């Protein structure tokens, strides 16, 4: 595979988009990253686990809990409730997101679809203000709504990427979006850190629980408010099917999805890349989703330590996303993602060996995660954009989003099952190694240049 080194590019000047439009696209990452960071990564796991423990008859602040809850008559350990919810939400998105993508491809008003999904998710997040006492079922339902809406909005958001720049620009555009998202998520998390530090009371677990709930609510407000910017600055880029018009967008979307599912076999290399991504990114998302629960329940770290660590991850990830984006311009995005998976394997091994009640090693590992996190995901997104047939961006990103931000399912399911069987979060963590090893092997086997050409697109100068 012949390669040449692409020159360093600043903000690309694609004839199909404007700087204002690209800035608007970046700002949706700024808006939704508050949900990913404050809710999914830091507060929701410990918060919902604590509420579930209360419903199981455990005392607030107790280190161990022998009780169970019974949602829909199913016996569930409080420590497994949240991982099971994550897996259930992703199972539901398997049916929802590809349809959303098909509708987006046929709609003349993708911005409205983006806004509807974003405001639904933000509204469900704000409604966590009512998850008090033992209302673990209400918290579970609101999480399902918010996480599915979050994924639906990301599908529509990602479908704009191929229209914002050419093949040689997309790695940079995608990396900037992720980097700006980390700044936004980190800023809100910093504000929540100040609130927890100033308003928290030593030995008062109820106050800690209340602060966690209102931090979750703040993410919904942030998400809704900053979504207004991309809705104002993005432009519609209707596909040929959308311009053709006629019929009902929703029913036509279902029909188009059916045709795509039949025709997708014509792009086996795109499917192979998607399989590789679904495997390794499931591992990445599981680490992100369950990190705070692991730190709280297994390592017995204070909430303030978790917040400081995740805050460190956010700001290091800003630089990491840009740095890996720059590396991709020299050696190619494909090789850069492969390198990142080797680093992720090292992260899992190091996390398994972390000592309990030791904040400093946990923070150091968090810094390592930050340096590799953003780039691996941003470059995967831009690589996939090269493999999508023109006019079907929404549909294909609907399949992609099944394991994108916050939507892993096999990892949390394996983690939850292993914990229920062994009562050890460390053993559950080891099960995640398989996702990175297998994902690396699958991605390494994809002939990227041939796959891009097979999808009818022009390869970038460096792969």
C-alpha positions in Angstrom: 0.0 0.0 0.0 1.8 3.1 -1.2 1.8 6.0 1.1 2.9 9.7 1.0 3.1 12.1 3.8 0.3 14.7 3.7 1.1 18.3 4.5 -0.1 19.7 7.8 -3.5 21.3 7.3 -5.2 24.0 9.4 -8.9 24.5 9.2 -9.9 23.0 5.8 -11.5 25.1 3.2 -13.9 22.6 1.7 -16.1 24.1 -1.1 -19.1 22.2 0.4 -19.0 23.9 3.8 -18.2 27.2 5.6 -16.1 27.9 8.6 -19.2 29.0 10.5 -20.9 25.7 9.7 -17.9 23.6 10.8 -17.8 25.6 14.1 -21.5 24.8 14.6 -20.8 21.1 14.1 -17.9 21.2 16.6 -20.2 22.8 19.2 -22.6 19.9 19.2 -19.7 17.9 20.5 -19.3 20.6 23.1 -23.0 20.3 24.0 -23.4 16.5 24.2 -20.1 15.8 25.9 -21.6 17.1 29.1 -23.9 14.1 29.1 -21.1 11.7 28.3 -18.7 13.1 30.9 -20.8 14.3 33.9 -23.6 11.7 33.6 -22.2 8.5 32.0 -18.6 8.7 33.1 -18.8 10.2 36.6 -22.1 10.5 38.4 -24.7 8.2 37.1 -23.1 4.8 37.8 -22.4 5.5 41.5 -25.7 7.5 41.9 -28.0 4.9 40.4 -26.1 2.1 42.2 -26.7 3.9 45.5 -30.4 4.5 44.9 -30.7 0.8 43.9 -29.0 -0.3 47.1 -31.5 1.8 49.1 -34.3 0.0 47.2 -32.7 -3.3 48.2 -32.9 -2.4 51.9 -29.2 -1.4 52.4 -28.2 1.5 54.5 -27.0 4.7 52.9 -23.2 4.7 52.8 -22.8 1.0 53.6 -19.7 -0.6 52.0 -21.4 -3.9 51.3 -24.9 -4.9 50.4 -26.4 -8.4 50.4 -29.9 -7.3 49.2 -31.4 -7.5 45.8 -33.9 -5.6 43.7 -36.5 -7.2 41.4 -37.3 -5.1 38.3 -40.0 -6.9 36.3 -39.6 -9.8 38.7 -36.0 -10.4 37.8 -33.5 -10.8 40.7 -30.7 -8.3 40.3 -27.7 -7.4 42.5 -27.6 -3.6 43.0 -24.0 -3.6 41.7 -25.2 -5.2 38.4 -28.3 -3.0 37.8 -26.5 -0.1 36.1 -24.4 -2.3 33.7 -27.5 -4.3 32.8 -29.3 -1.0 32.0 -26.5 0.0 29.7 -26.7 -3.3 27.9 -30.5 -3.0 27.6 -30.3 0.6 26.2 -27.9 -0.6 23.5 -30.2 -3.5 22.6 -33.0 -1.0 22.1 -30.8 1.3 20.0 -30.0 -1.6 17.6 -33.6 -1.2 16.4 -33.9 2.6 16.7 -30.6 4.1 15.4 -30.5 2.6 11.9 -34.0 3.8 11.3 -33.1 7.3 12.5 -30.2 7.2 10.1 -32.4 6.2 7.2 -34.9 8.9 8.0 -32.1 11.5 8.2 -30.9 10.5 4.8 -34.3 11.1 3.3 -35.2 14.3 5.3 -34.9 17.8 4.0 -34.7 18.9 7.7 -31.9 17.0 9.4 -31.3 19.9 11.8 -34.8 19.5 13.1 -34.2 15.8 13.6 -31.0 16.6 15.5 -32.8 19.0 17.7 -35.7 16.7 18.5 -33.4 13.9 19.6 -31.1 16.2 21.6 -33.9 18.0 23.4 -35.6 14.6 24.2 -32.3 13.3 25.8 -31.7 16.6 27.6 -35.2 16.6 29.0 -34.9 13.1 30.3 -31.6 14.0 31.9 -33.1 17.1 33.6 -35.9 14.9 34.9 -33.4 13.1 37.2 -34.3 15.9 39.6 -37.2 13.6 40.5 -35.1 10.5 41.2 -35.1 10.6 44.9 -35.3 8.0 47.7 -35.6 4.5 46.3 -36.9 5.4 42.8 -34.4 3.2 41.0 -37.0 2.2 38.4 -37.7 5.8 37.5 -33.9 6.4 37.2 -33.6 3.4 35.0 -36.4 4.5 32.6 -35.0 8.0 32.3 -31.5 6.7 31.6 -32.9 4.5 28.8 -34.7 7.4 27.2 -31.7 9.8 27.6 -29.1 7.3 26.3 -31.2 6.2 23.3 -31.9 9.9 22.4 -28.2 10.7 22.8 -27.3 8.0 20.3 -30.0 9.1 17.9 -28.7 12.7 17.9 -25.1 11.5 17.4 -26.3 9.5 14.3 -27.7 12.6 12.7 -24.7 14.7 13.9 -22.1 12.3 12.4 -24.0 12.1 9.1 -23.0 15.8 8.5 -19.2 14.9 8.6 -18.8 13.7 5.0 -20.4 17.0 3.8 -18.0 19.2 5.8 -14.7 18.3 4.1 -12.9 16.1 1.6 -11.1 12.8 2.3 -7.9 14.6 3.4 -9.7 17.0 5.7 -12.0 14.7 7.7 -9.4 13.3 10.2 -8.7 16.9 11.2 -12.4 17.9 11.3 -13.3 14.9 13.4 -10.4 15.3 15.8 -11.2 19.0 16.3 -14.8 18.1 17.1 -13.7 15.5 19.7 -11.2 17.9 21.2 -13.7 20.7 21.6 -16.1 18.2 23.1 -13.6 17.3 25.7 -13.2 21.0 26.6 -17.0 21.4 27.0 -17.4 18.3 29.0 -14.4 19.2 31.1 -15.6 22.7 31.8 -19.0 21.5 33.2 -17.3 18.8 35.2 -15.0 21.4 36.7 -18.0 23.5 37.8 -19.5 20.3 39.3 -16.2 19.7 41.1 -16.3 23.1 42.6 -19.9 22.5 43.8 -19.2 19.1 45.3 -16.1 20.4 47.0 -17.8 23.5 48.4 -21.2 22.0 49.3 -20.3 18.5 50.3 -20.2 17.5 54.0 -17.8 14.9 55.5 -19.8 11.9 56.8 -23.0 13.0 55.1 -23.7 10.5 52.3 -27.2 12.0 51.6 -25.6 15.4 50.7 -23.2 13.6 48.4 -26.2 11.8 46.7 -28.1 15.0 46.3 -25.1 16.8 44.8 -24.7 13.9 42.3 -28.3 14.2 41.3 -28.1 17.9 40.6 -24.9 17.5 38.7 -26.7 15.1 36.4 -29.5 17.7 36.0 -26.9 20.3 35.1 -25.7 18.2 32.2 -29.2 18.1 30.7 -29.4 21.9 31.0 -26.0 22.3 29.4 -26.8 19.9 26.6 -30.1 21.6 25.7 -28.6 25.2 25.8 -25.6 24.6 23.7 -27.5 22.5 21.1 -29.0 25.9 20.0 -25.7 26.9 18.4 -25.4 24.0 15.9 -29.1 24.2 15.1 -28.5 27.9 14.1 -25.1 27.5 12.3 -25.3 24.2 10.5 -26.7 24.1 7.0 -28.9 21.4 5.4 -27.2 19.2 2.9 -30.1 17.1 1.5 -29.2 13.9 -0.3 -30.5 13.0 -3.8 -33.3 10.9 -2.2 -34.3 13.8 0.0 -34.4 16.3 -3.0 -36.5 13.8 -5.0 -39.2 14.1 -2.3 -42.6 12.5 -2.3 -44.0 9.9 0.2 -43.7 9.8 3.9 -40.2 10.3 5.3 -40.7 7.8 8.2 -42.2 4.9 6.1 -39.8 5.6 3.2 -37.0 5.5 5.8 -38.0 2.0 6.9 -38.2 0.9 3.3 -34.8 2.4 2.5 -33.3 0.7 5.5 -34.6 -2.6 4.3 -33.0 -2.0 0.9 -29.8 -1.1 2.5 -29.7 -4.2 4.7 -30.1 -6.2 1.5 -27.6 -4.3 -0.5 -24.9 -3.9 2.3 -23.5 -7.3 1.3 -22.1 -5.5 -1.7 -19.7 -3.7 0.6 -18.1 -6.6 2.6 -15.0 -4.6 3.5 -17.1 -1.8 5.0 -19.0 -4.4 7.1 -15.6 -5.9 8.2 -14.4 -2.5 9.4 -17.7 -2.0 11.2 -17.3 -5.3 12.9 -13.8 -4.4 14.1 -15.1 -1.1 15.4 -18.0 -2.6 17.2 -15.6 -5.0 19.0 -12.8 -2.6 20.1 -15.0 0.4 20.7 -17.3 -1.7 22.9 -14.3 -2.2 25.1 -13.5 1.6 25.1 -17.1 2.6 26.0 -17.3 0.0 28.8 -14.1 1.5 30.4 -15.6 5.0 30.1 -19.0 3.9 31.3 -18.0 1.8 34.3 -14.8 3.6 35.4 -16.5 5.6 38.2 -18.3 2.5 39.4 -15.0 0.6 39.5 -13.3 3.4 41.3 -16.1 3.7 43.9 -17.0 0.1 44.6 -13.7 -1.8 44.0 -11.0 0.8 44.7 -13.1 2.6 47.4 -12.1 6.1 46.2 -13.9 9.3 47.2 -16.2 10.9 44.7 -14.0 14.0 44.6 -11.0 11.8 43.5 -13.1 10.4 40.6 -14.2 13.8 39.5 -10.6 15.2 39.6 -9.4 12.2 37.6 -12.1 12.5 34.9 -11.5 16.2 34.7 -7.8 15.4 34.1 -8.8 12.9 31.4 -11.0 15.6 29.7 -8.3 18.2 29.4 -5.5 15.8 28.4 -7.9 14.2 25.9 -8.2 17.6 24.2 -4.5 17.6 23.5 -4.5 13.8 22.9 -7.1 14.1 20.2 -5.2 16.8 18.4 -1.9 15.0 18.8 -3.2 11.7 17.4 -4.9 13.7 14.6 -1.5 15.2 13.7 0.1 11.7 13.9 -2.5 10.4 11.5 -1.5 13.0 9.0 2.0 11.5 9.0 1.5 7.7 9.3 -2.3 7.4 8.5 -5.4 7.2 10.6 -5.6 3.4 10.3 -2.1 2.8 11.8 -2.7 5.4 14.5 -5.9 3.6 15.6 -4.1 0.3 15.7 -1.4 1.9 17.9 -4.1 3.3 20.2 -5.5 -0.2 20.7 -2.1 -1.5 21.9 -2.1 1.3 24.4 -5.7 0.5 25.5 -4.6 -3.1 26.3 -1.9 -1.7 28.6 -4.5 0.5 30.3 -6.7 -2.5 31.2 -3.7 -4.5 32.6 -2.6 -1.5 34.6 -6.2 -0.9 35.9 -6.4 -4.5 37.1 -3.3 -4.0 39.2 -4.4 -0.7 40.8 -4.3 -0.8 44.6 -7.4 0.1 46.6 -7.7 3.5 48.4 -4.8 4.9 46.4 -5.9 8.0 44.5 -2.5 8.9 42.9 -2.1 5.7 40.8 -5.7 6.0 39.7 -5.1 9.6 38.5 -2.0 8.7 36.7 -3.8 5.9 34.8 -6.6 8.4 34.0 -4.0 10.7 32.5 -2.8 7.9 30.2 -6.4 7.2 29.2 -6.9 10.9 28.3 -3.9 10.9 25.9 -5.3 8.0 23.9 -9.0 8.3 24.3 -10.1 11.1 22.0 -7.8 10.2 19.0 -8.8 6.6 18.8 -12.5 7.5 18.6 -12.2 10.6 16.4 -10.0 8.8 13.8 -12.3 5.8 13.8 -15.2 8.1 13.0 -13.4 9.8 10.1 -12.1 6.4 8.8 -15.6 5.1 8.6 -16.8 8.2 6.7 -14.5 7.1 3.9 -16.3 3.7 3.7 -19.9 4.9 3.3 -21.5 5.0 -0.2 -22.6 8.6 -1.0 -26.1 9.6 0.2 -26.3 6.9 2.9 -24.3 8.6 5.6 -27.2 8.6 8.2 -28.0 4.9 7.7 -24.4 3.7 8.0 -23.7 5.9 11.0 -26.9 4.4 12.5 -25.1 1.1 12.5 -21.9 2.7 13.6 -23.5 4.4 16.6 -24.6 1.0 18.0 -21.1 1.0 19.6 -20.2 4.7 19.7 -20.6 7.2 22.5 -22.1 5.6 25.5 -23.6 2.6 23.6 -21.5 -0.4 24.4 -23.4 -3.6 25.3 -21.3 -6.7 25.3 -18.7 -5.2 27.6 -21.2 -4.0 30.3 -23.1 -7.3 30.0 -19.9 -9.3 30.5 -18.8 -7.0 33.3 -22.2 -7.3 35.0 -22.4 -11.1 34.7 -18.8 -11.7 35.9 -19.5 -9.4 38.9 -22.7 -11.2 39.8 -20.9 -14.6 39.6 -17.7 -13.6 41.3 -18.6 -10.4 43.3 -15.3 -9.0 42.0 -15.0 -5.9 39.8 -11.4 -6.7 39.1 -12.2 -10.1 37.5 -14.9 -8.3 35.4 -12.3 -5.8 34.2 -10.1 -8.6 32.9 -12.9 -9.8 30.6 -12.5 -6.5 28.7 -9.1 -7.5 27.3 -10.7 -9.7 24.7 -12.4 -6.7 23.1 -9.1 -4.9 22.4 -7.2 -8.0 21.3 -9.8 -9.2 18.9 -10.6 -5.7 17.7 -7.0 -5.1 16.9 -6.8 -8.3 14.9 -9.9 -7.5 12.9 -8.9 -3.9 12.2 -5.4 -5.0 11.1 -7.0 -7.3 8.6 -9.0 -4.6 6.8 -7.4 -3.5 3.4 -8.4 0.2 3.9 -7.5 1.6 0.5 -9.4 -1.2 -1.3 -12.4 -0.8 1.0 -12.6 2.9 0.3 -12.5 2.4 -3.4 -15.1 -0.3 -3.2 -17.5 2.1 -1.5 -17.1 4.5 -4.5 -14.9 7.0 -2.7 -11.5 8.6 -3.2 -8.9 7.5 -0.6 -7.0 10.1 1.3 -3.3 10.5 0.5 -2.2 8.8 3.7 -4.0 5.7 5.2 
